[in-house]
Amino acid sequence: MNFLFQKKIWICLLCLVVLGGGGYYAYTHQAQLFTKPVQYKTAAENDPYVRFDMEVYDAIVANYWKQATSSDMAQLFQLSVQKAGNFPAVPTVVSQDRTGVANMIAREFKTATSTSAEKNLAINTVIVALYNLAPQGRDQLLSSVQETELRQTVANINPANDLYQNIGVTKGATMQEIAAGYMKTKADLAHATTSDVEAKREQTLYSYQVLNNPIDKSIYDQTQIEPTVFGHIMGNTLYVYIEKISPSTISDFARVVDSASTTPHLSSMILDVRNNVGGDLTFPQYFLGLFLGQNQYAFDLFHQGDYQTQRTVTPHFPELDRYTEYAVLTNNMTQSTAELLTSILKKFRIAHVVGTKTRGWGSVENTYPIQTSIGPNEKYSLLLVNSLTLRDDNQPIEVNGVLPDVDIQNSQWKQILAQTIRSTSLQQAIINTITVAPQR
C-alpha cells in the first residue's frame, strides 16, 4: 500500500469516526431540547403520567415528518386513550388543542384503580398513538434496553456473536492462533452431522476472514463492529457486496477498492445492495462525496412540508476514476438508506440499477428521549419518523420503492441489459450474480 493511499485510508477512517458520531449528534442535540427545567404547561400535567403522555404529544408536534394540526393530535390521543383503556366510547375533549387533550387524558386516567394501572394506561396510550402514525408501525416507544439494542443494530454490533469463540480461540489471539483455531474448527465441522452444520461452516469461515485481516480485526477488537463490505474480482469487474450500512462501511469500501488497486484492467464495478436493510442516514452523503467531492448537492429530505437539502461531506476518491461503468443490484428487500443510495446513484447517472423494485421503506427515524420519569430506573425514548426520503423522480421512496433500469422480472431482461450496459465484463458479472445470493 503506497503512502498516498495510506493517507486516504486515514481520511476514510476519519469518516468512520465522524459517521459514527453523526447519528449520535442528532440524538444528543435533541436531548438538549428536553433538559431545560420543566415548566408544566397545564395544571393537569402535575400528574407525571399525564405529563409523560403530553411530552410525547409535544415531541410528535415538533419532530414528526408530517405537520400535525391540533385537531389531528386531539383525535389521535382520543382514539389512543379509548383503545388503551378499552373504554366503550371515545373520550370527549372540551377544546381540540393541547390544553383540551391534557385535560381529557387527566380525566380518563382518574378512572384507573391504582397507580400501576394509571402507569400502564399512560404507556399503552403512547404505544397505540405511535403505532397509528403513518407509516403505520414505524414509530415506537423504546425502553433504554431497546434503544441500546437499536443503536447496536445500526452500528452492526452483535454482542451475541463472538467471532473469536466461533473459531475456538480467545480475544487477543495471535494471527497464528487464529489460523490454527480456524483449521481445527473447520476439521471438527467436517465430521458434524447436525442440521445447522452448514450455517456453522459459513460463520466459521466468515469469522476467520474478519480476524485474519489486521484492520478488520483491530476495528472489531475496539468497537465490536463487523465488516460490512466484501469484494471479488470478476473479469474486468470489481464486485462489491455492501451487506449492511454501519459506521465502518465507508472505510470498508475504501479497503476493498484498495485491495483491487493492483489488479490490471479493472474498469467496471457492481455495488450489490440486495437484502441491505439500511442504516445511518448520513452514509449517502459520505458515499456520494467519493464520486463528486465535498459540499455538492446530494439529496432532499421531506419534513413538515419543507425540502431539506443534504450535501456531500467527503473529498473525491481518485481510486474510483478507473471505473467507467457501475451497476447497482437490488431486490425487494433493499430498503431504507440502501434505497436512498440506489436512488441517488441512479439520479446522478453514476450507476444503472439492475434487479427488482426495492422495498419502499423510505422513512427516516430518530430517537427523542423522554425526560418525565414514571418509575425508578425507567427511561424511555421515542423512535419517530422525522423525514421521508425521495427517489430519483422526487416521489417518496416510501411505498413506491426505487425502480430498476433493468427489471429481471421482465423475460427480455438480458437483452435490455445488453442495451443498457456497455461493458461485456460487467454484463456477464451481473448475469452471474443477480440470480444467486450476494457473495461475502
Buried (B, 14 or more C-beta within 10 A) or exposed (E): EEEEBEEBBEBBBEBBEBBBEBBEEBBEEBBEBBEEEEEEEBEBBEBBBBBBBBBBBBBBBEBBBBEBEBEBBBBBBBBBBBBBBEEEEEBEBEEBBBBBBBBBBBBBBEEBEEEEEBBBBBBBBBBBBBBBBBBEEBBBBBEEEBBEBBBBBBBBBEEEEEBBEBBBBEEEBEEEBBBBBBEEBBEEBEEEEEEEEEEBBEBBBBBBBBBBBEBBBEBBEEBBBBBBBBBBEBBBBBBBBBBBBBBBBBBBBBBBBBBBEEEEEBBBBBBBBBBBBBBBBBBBBBBBBBBBEEEBEBBBBBBBEEEEEBBBBBBBBEBBEBBEBBBBBBBBBBBBBBBBBBBBBBBBEBBBBBBBBBBBBBBBBBBBBBBBEBEEEEBBBBBBBBBBBBBBEEBBBBEBBBBBBBBBEEEEBBEBBEEBBEBEBBBBBBBBBBEEEBBB
